[in-house]
């Protein structure tokens, strides 16, 4: 009996320590993320000034080359800013239940708009869309759904940057649910890693610790669950990966 009581007390003590450590990690993550924002803003504003000065030069070739590099800087600053924001979003969703805001969404038009935004960033590549001819109205959270797609599409571009084929988005309608598939023709995922990818939960994984699972996928998994959906994958090494998001037409 005494042994059982001692075990319970030790478990409670361990849980208390873990909660305290998690609070400290969350605070550290928040501080680091906010500290990043100021230098990123300075880099962005300085780049805009350089763009303005270069626009005043009469050397067309120099201007063209400079604009390309400056636009790359701006693109990567926005990308890093998104990573910082995503880190905070994930941490907040872990610490407390994310508030879901339901609204009517035209899903086909919604996907087309997100694809257009990525086409502007990846001008030389773009996304292939495979959408049904008809539109469907769904009830879900617009911001969370956008976050899920952003993470998976960003990963698709990242892991297929040396591929001759562009990432794809497929939308399929079924009786009680719809399916969004994000496909890339990149390096693929080994069989030994597939189960590990979708088994790891951000609730039990320190997101500050370096690991092979991308932060974007952790966020996509966490947010898909918030929308009562399922995230699955199909992959073949050196042939590419498909991430599939199964979601209800009406979020309840």
N, C-alpha and C positions, 0 to 999 in steps of 0.2 A: 504493500500500500504506500509506504513511504517512498519507495522507488518510483511509483507511478506519479505521485505528487511532485517529486523532484524533476521527473521528466517533463511534466506539464509546465512547471515553472521555467525550466530551461528553454522549452519551446516558446513560451510567451516572451521571455527575455530576448531570444533570438529574433522573433518577429518584430519586437519593438526596435531592436538595433537596425534591422533591415529597413523598417519604415523611416527611421531617422536618416539612414544612409541615402535612401531614395529621395527624401526631401532635400538633402544636401546636394545630390547630383542634379536634381531639377533646378535648384537655385543656381548652381554653377553653370548649367547649360543655358539658363536664361540670361545670366550675366555675360557669358561669352558671346551669345548670339547678339545681344544688344550692343556689345563693344564692337562687333564686326560692322554694324550698320553705319557708323560714322565714317570710317575710312572708305567704305564702299561708296558712300554718298560723295565724298571728296574726289575719289577717282572718277566717278561718273560726271561730276560737274567740270572737272579739269579736262576730261575728254571732250565734252561739249565745247569748251573754250578753244581747244586745239582745232576742233572741226571748223569753228568759225574763222580762226586765224588762217588755216590752210586754204579755206575757201577764198581768201583774198589774194593768194599767190597766183602768178601767171604761168607757172610751170604745170601744164596739164597732166603730164605723166607722174610727176611727184604728187600732185593732188590726188590722183586716182589711187596710187599705191598707199598713200597715207590714210585715205578714207577707208580703204579695205581693212587696214590694221586697226584703225580706231573703232570701226564698227565691230570688229572681233572683240576688242576690249569691252565695249558696251554690252555685247551679247553675253560675255562671260561674267561680267559684273551682275547682270540681271540673273544669270543662272546661279551664281553664288548666293545672291540675295534670296532667291527662291529656296535654296537648300537651307539657309538659316531659318526662314519662315516655316519650312516643312518640319524642321527639327523641333521648333516650338509647338507647332500644331500637334505633332505626334506626342510630345511630352504632356501637353494639356489633355489630350484624349486619354492618355494612360492614367493620369492623376485623378481625373474626374470624368464622368460620363459626358460625352460630347452632345451638345444641344442640337438636335436634328430639326431642321426647318423644312416642312413639307410644302411643295408647290407644284403646279402643273408645268410640265416640260415637254416640248416637242423634241423627242429624242434624236430624230434624224437631223434636224436643223442644229441641234445642240452639238452633235458630233462634227458636223461640217464646220461650225464656227471654231471649234478647238483645233481642227486640222488646219484651217486657214492661219491660225495664230502660229502654229509650228512651221508652216510653210514660209512665213515671213522670217523666222529665225534661221531655218535651214534652207536657204534660198536655192542652193545647188542640188537639193535632194527632194524634199517634199514627202507627202504621205499619199499612198494609194487608198481610195475609199471604195468599199464594196457594200453598198447600202440598198435596202429594199426600195421599190418604186413608191411605196406608200408611206405616209407619215403615221406615227403613233404617239398618242398623248400618254405620258406616264405621270405618276405622283411620287416625287422623291426630293432629296435635298440637292439643289443645284451646285452649291459650293463643294460639298463632299464628293459628289459624282465627278465634278471637274478635277478635284484633287487626285482622285483615283486614276483617271485617264491621263492626267499630266504626268504622273509618276511612271506609269507603264509605257507611255509614248517616249518619254525622255530616256528610259532604259533601252527601248527599242533602237533609238538613234545611237545611243552610246555603245551598245554591244554589236552594232552592225555598221560601224563607221567605215570599215574597209570592204564592205559588200557592194557589189554592183547593183543590187536590187534594193529598192526603198522599202521602209516599213509599211505595213498595211493595217487598216482598221476594217473589220467586218461586223455588220449588225444583222442579227437574225431574230425573227419574231416566232414565239411559240404560244401555246394556248394560255398558260398561266405565268409565263416569264419571257424575258428577252435576254439575248446573249450578245455581249460585245467582246470581240476577239482582237487583240493587238499582236500582230505577227511581225517578226524580224527575220532576216536571213543572215544572222551573225554567227558567233562562235558556238552557240548552243550550250546546253547544260549536261554534264555527265549524269548517267543514271544514278550513280551513288549520291549525287547532290540534290536530285529532284525532291525527294521526300523531306530532306533537311530544309530545303527552301521554304516550303509551306508549313512545316511543323514548328518552326521557331516563332515564338510570340514575342512582340516587343514588351509585353508585360513582364517577361522573365529574362529579357536580354538587355544588357546595358548598352544603350544606343551611343554612348560615348566611346565604347571599346571598339577598336578596329576588328572587323570580321569580314567574311566573304559575302554576306548577305547585304544587299544594298539597302540603304535607308529608304529609298523610294519604294521598294517592295514591302518593307515593314509597314509603311504608311498606307499603301494600297490595301494590304491585308486587313489592317485595323479598321480602315474606313469602310471597306466592303462589308465587314461584319456589322458596322453601325447601320448600314442600309439593308440589313437582313439578307445579304447576298452571299455568294460563294465565289472564291477565287481558285482557279485550277490552272494547270499548265501542261503543255505537251512540248517536248523538245528532243532534238537529235543533234549530237555533236557535229560541228562544222556545217550544219544545215539550217540552224535557226531555232527559234522558240515562239510558241504561241501562248499568251496569257489570256484566259477566258473568264469574263465576269458575268455571272448569272444573277440577275436581279428581278424582283417582282415588279409587275406593272404599277402596283399601288403599294406604297410603303405604309405598313400598319404599325 
